[in-house]
Amino acid sequence: MSDVSAEGVDQFVTVPSGMRICFRDAGDRTDPVILLLAGLGEDLTFWTGSVVHALVGRGFRVVSIDNRDVGRSGFATTPPPALWRQVLARPRRDGYTLSDMARDAIGVLDHLGVEQVHLVGRSMGGMIAQTIAAMEPGRVLSLTSIYSTTGARKVGQPASSTIRILMGPDSRTRTDAVRAHLRITRHISGTGYPIDDAAEAALAARGWDRAAGDLAAGGARQIQAIQLSGDRTAQLGRITAPTLVINGDRDLMVAETGGTATVRAIRGAQHVVIPGMGHHMPESLIETITGYIAQHAARVNEGGEHVEIS
C-alpha cells in the first residue's frame, strides 16, 4: 500500500545491500535533482511539505528517503547497542556505518537513473551527505550540510542538558513518542524561533505511524553508525563538490563548533550561521534556508563552482 501526499508517493527499492529503502520523488523529472537526507530518528516527512514545495517551486526535482531503521525503510536485524555503549561511545562491532547508509542513498539514485545530484542533509543526514560526496565525487554537483559535524570528538557535541533528555525512557506508545519529540524539540530549537506545538505533534505522530519497526532500537543503531564511523575529518578533505554549511548559533544538539570544523575540513566551503537558530528548521526559516540551498545549487548548475551567499 502506498501513501499519497502532496510531496509524492511512497515508493520502494531493494538496494544492493539487501536493505529495502522507501523514497519519494517530487517535481519535474527533467529538473536538476536534490536529494534530501534527514537526521537521527527522522523519517522523510521531517522534510515537510513546505520544504519540498519551496525547492520544487525553485526548479528542482526533489528526492527524499527514509534512512534504514526509520520510517517505512527496512530495519536492521542486529541488536541495538545498550544505553551505556551509546553514552560511552563504545559501539558494538556488528553495526552498520554511515558509509552503509550512504550506499543505501546511492542505491536509490541508481534505481532512479540519476547520475548527478545536489545533496542536502541535516544533522546525521548531513553526515551521510558528506560521506556520499567523499565516496562518489563525480556524482555530486553540490553539497549542503545543515547543523551537522565531522565526527571529531572535540567539536559538535551535544550539551549535557540534551544528553540527559536523550537518556530518558524509550517511547513505547504513540502518545509517548509525541511527548518525547515535543520535549526535545523545545529544548534544541534555539532562542529565536519558538516551535509550533501542534505542527510538531502532528509530525511526531506521523513518524510513529509510518515506522516499519522499533523506532527506539532503530535510533540506537543510527547513533551507533555515527560512533562507528568515528572522526571523518580526513574523509571530508577529499570532498571536491562546492559545499555550503548552514547552522545556528544556539544549537544544543550539535554545537556550532561542528559547523566550523566542517567548513575547515572541506576546501572552499562556505559558511552561513543563522542567529537564534538551534537544531531545528522552523516554518519561519524555511524560505530562508531553501533560498540558500537553491542559490547554491543553481550557481553550480549555471557552471560556477562556488557562490557567495548573502
N, C-alpha and C positions, 0 to 999 in steps of 0.2 A: 504493500500500500504506500502511495506517495502522498506527501504533504504539499499542497499547492499554496503559494503565497505570492504577494506582490514582488518578493525578492527572488522568486524562482521555485523550482520543483526539486524535492529531494531525489537525487539520483545516486547510484551505487556502482562501484567498480572494485574488483579484487586486484590489488596491486601485486607486483612480483613476490613480495614477502609472504603473500597469502592473506594479508590483512584486508578486510573489507572496509572501504572508505566511502563515506557519504559526502556528497558535494552538491552545490547549487551553481547554476550558470545563468547569469542575467545580462541583458543588454544585447546590442547588435553584434553578431558573430564576426563581422568584418572590422570591428574596432580593436585597438590595442588592448591586450588583456592585463588586468590587475588581479593578482592572487592575494586574497585576504587570509591571514593566518591568526587565529585567536589565541588567547592566553591560557594560563593554567586553569583547568576545570571549566573553561568556557566552550560552549558549542558554537556553531557558525552563526546562530541567531544573535549572539552578542555583538556581531557587526549588524546593527539594527537597520531597519528599512531606510531610515534617514541617511545612513552612510552609503548604502548600496545605491539608492536613488540619486544621491548627490554625485557619485562617481559615474554612474551611467549617464546622467544628465550632462556631464562634462566630456562625454565622448569615449567612455571606456566600457569594455566588456568586463564584467566582474564575476570571478570565480571564487567561491568560498568553500572551505572544507571543515568537516568535523575531524579534528585530530583523533588518532587512536585513543581509546579509553575515555571518550566523551561523546555525547550526542548519539547519533544513530550509526556511527562507525563501530568497527569491531573493538571488543575489549580483550586485553591480553589475558592469557591463562596463567601466567606466572604469579606467585604470591606477592601481594603488596609488601613494601618494607614496613617494619614496625615503627611506631612513633619515635622511639629512641634513635633508630637509624636515621630518620629524617632530621631530627634535631641535631644530632652529632655529625651529620653529613657522612655517614658510613653506609653507603648503599649496598644492597645485595648485588652479587656479581652476575645474576641471571636476568637482570633487567634490560630493557631496550634503552637506546640513547637518542639524543637529538638528531643524530645522523640518520637513525632509522625512521624517525618522524619526517625528516626532510625527504627521504626516499619515498615515503608514502605520498607526499605532495607532488613529487616529480612523477610518480606513477599516475596520478590524476591528470597532470598536464599531458603525459604521453597518451593516455586514453582519449583525451580531447583533441590530440593532434596539435597542441600549442607548442611551438618551437621556442619562442622567446616571450618573456613575461616581465612585468613590473611587479616586484614583491613588496608587500606591505604586511608587517607583522607587529603585533603589540605584546609586550611582556614576554612570556615564553614563546609566543608566535614570532616575536622579533628575533629571538634566538634561533628558531627554526629557519626563518628567512635568511639570517646571516649565514647559517650553515649551508643552505642551498646556494647562496651567492658565492661561497668559497668552494663548494664542491663542483658546481656547474657554471663557471663564469660565462661561458659562451651563450647560455640560455637566459641570462639575467640582464634586462635592459636598464633597470634601476632598482634600488633598494631603499625602502623607508622603514626605519626601525623606531618604534614608538615605545616609550618608557620601558626600555629593555637594558641589557647589560652584557658583559663579556664573559661572565663566569668566574672572573678573578675574585678571590675571597675578600680582598680588602676594599672592593667597590660594590656599589649597587645592592647592599644588604638591607633586609627589612629592619624596621625599628623593633625594639624589644616589645613594645606595646602591640605591634602587629603579630609577632610570633606568639604572644600569649593568646590572642584571639584565635589564631590558626590552630592552636593546640587544644581547642575546645572539642567537645564530643562530636562524633560524626553524625550527620543528618541521616535519619532513617525514615523520615516521612516528608511528604511534600511541604507541609507547614514548617517543619524544622528547617528544610532547605531554604525556604523563603526568608525565615527569620535570620538564619546564619548569613545569607547573602546581604541582607539589609544591614546587619551589624558590621560586617567587614567593609562594605562599600561606603557606609557613612564614615568609617574610620580613615579610609585611604583616599577619599575623593578630593582632598585638598581643601584649601580655605576659601577659594574664590568662587567655587561652583557647587552649591548645595545640590544634592541629588533629588530626583523626583521619586518619592517613595512608591507611588502607585505603579509607575513605569518599571522601576527596578523589581518590585514584587512580581509583576507580570513576566518579566524577563527570567527571573529565577524559577518561577512556576513552569514556564515553557521549557526551560532547560531540564528540569526534573522529568517532565512528561516525555521529552524526546529521548531520554537516556536509554540506551540498549543494554546497560549493565550497571554494576555497582559504582556509583559516582565517587564514593569515598575511596574505594580501592583504586579506581582509575586515577584520581587526583594524586594519591600517594605514589603510584607508579610514574606519573608525569614528573613529580618532584624528584624522584629517583633518576629519571632520564637526565634532568638538568645536572644533578650531582655527579652522575657517572661521566658526563661529558666534560666536567672539570673546567679549567681555565682555557678558554678558546681564543685568547688574545693573539697568539701566533697565527691561528687559522684565519682570524679576521684580517690579518695583514696581507692575506692572499686575495682579498676581495678587490676586484677591478671595477665593478659597477658603480656608477655615480650614486652616492649614498647621502640620504638625509636622515638625521637623527632628531627626533622630537621627544621632549619630556617636559614635565612640570618642575617647579621648584619647591613643591610641597608634597613629595611622594614618600609615603611611609611604607610602601611595599618594596619598591626598587629605588633606592636612594639616588638622587640626582647624579652622584658620582658615577653611577653605571652608564649614564648617557655620555658624560665627559670622557670616560675611559673608552667607550665605543668610538667616539669621534677621533680620539688619539690613535686608536688601533687601525682604523680604515683610512688609507691615504686619500686626502682630498675631501673627506666627509664634511658636510655642513651641519650646523647645529642650531636648532630652534628651541629655546626654553620659554615655556608659556607661564607667566607669573600666576600664582594661585592655583595652578592645576596640580592634581595629585595623580593617583594611579586609576584614572577613570576618564572616560570620554563622554562628558555630559552633552545633552542635546544642544545646549547653548554654544558648544565649541565645535560641533560637527562641521558647520560651514567653514570655519577657520581651518580645521585640520584637513578636511578633504580638499580645501583650496591649496594648501601646501603640497599635499600628495599629488594633486592633478598638475600643479605648476611644475613640480619637479619632474614628473613623468613626461609631460608634454614637451618640455625643453629637450629631453633626450630623444623623443620621437622626431623632433624637428632637426636632429643632427648635432645638437650640442652635447657637451659632456657633463657640465655642472651648471647649476642655476643659482644665482644669488637670491636667497629667499628673504623677502622683506615683510 
